[in-house]
Amino acid sequence: MYAEYLTFRGLRVATAASGAEAVAVANGPDRPVVILMDLEMRGALSGKEAMKELRRNPALAGVPILAFTAHAMVAERDNAILDGFDGVIPKPCLPDTLVGLVEPYLVAAPPASTTT
C-alpha cells in the first residue's frame, strides 16, 4: 500500500520482500535516494543486518536509511538510531504522513549523476 501511494505521488519505488533482496535491489543499477527498511524483514538478514550490509558499500554512502517499523516505543526508536539508521518512521502511518516524513530526505539528496 505504501509503495503504491509513493508511486502515485510521483516517486520511483523499488520493493524487496527480504533483507537479502533489499541489499540486492539497493546495490542494483538504480542507486536509491532514500531507503525505507522494515526492521522485521523475512529471511536470513533482518532489517538491521541488511542496513549494516548496505552501510559497507561506499557507493551507497550518504544514502539515508530509515527504519520503517511497528516497533515504535521510544527505546526501540532510540536503538534503531544507535544501530545506524538515519531516522525512524513508525507504522502504521497515514500515507500523507509517510510522504511528509520522507520528503526532507528527498530534498536533501544530491542530484543524480548522469552518464552519456
Beta strands, then each sheet from edge to edge (+ up, - down):
strand 1: 35-37
strand 2: 65-69
strand 3: 87-90
sheet 1: 1+ 2+ 3+
end
